[in-house]
Amino acid sequence: MEDCFGGLEAGGTKFVCAVGTGPSDLRERTEFPTTSPGETIRSAVAFFNACSSHAKLKAIGIGSFGPIDLHPDSPTFGCITSTPKQGWRNFDIVGAIRSGAGVSRVAFDTDVNAAALGEARWGAALDLDTFVYLTIGTGIGGGAMVNGRLLHGLLHPEMGHMRVPHDRRADPFAGCCPWHGDCLEGLASGEAMRRRWGMPGHLIPPGHAAWSLEVNYLASALVNLICSMSPQRLILGGGVMQGLDLPALHDAVRELLNGYLQAAPILDHISEYIVRPRLGANAGVLGAIALAQSAANP
Ligand code: ZN
């Protein structure tokens, strides 16, 4: 039997599981909605156990929604921590997958750091060592690679909760983040769009005022990230991005920076500087497979 790797993209809305060794070798893939921890983990374990019968899993990588505990020395390493999501608070996802699937080597990171690693290995960040991966969907999250390593630091980045200017005359919506109200996620996530306009982002037509507001909030966030992290590229995924006019975002970022950063990628090639993911819908689960490979071959 040939060695291969398991990947689990544990999202707040759905779980995606796959086995393989990369984008050209994804042997099995499945996805199912995120319900209770018991039911959801049972489905994931059943998938990996079925795959194990014809390919030995050398390691499993988990890219998880969060916040999560990533510190190997912590007694709660491998747990999802302060999520408002019913039943998942303090749930030991690493322990549950390790014992259920019978695979001792389980790598663990945020869903967005995993996606960033996948893009670095096979996608839109192939040639880079410092970049940001941001997803704008139901929620907003960001991962980063800095000097060739995924950024963890104190906990892990929580880019969705950065503060951005909120002009309440132009946008009276109070924001929907349960922790902060009008943080970036509270103002610009898919959930914020749905609550502000009474319809989900994918039903809002091009040219609607929703999109210029969205461009403004995202441009503020990207400028903050550019100025604080000096990324060589920004990769923007997630459902909301599918409806967003990317060139309008390029223009808004350049306008906010106002010529201050004399860097050719921003001044002359911004369409290659702020880009969409190249791994598409599989970015998360491929990133989880990349995490597993890194754990097996450090
Ligand atoms: Zn927030």
Boltz pocket constraint, residues with backbone or C-beta under 6 A from the ligand:
constraints:
  - pocket:
      binder: B
      contacts: [[A, 160], [A, 161], [A, 177], [A, 178], [A, 179], [A, 180], [A, 181], [A, 183], [A, 184], [A, 185], [A, 186]]
      max_distance: 6.0
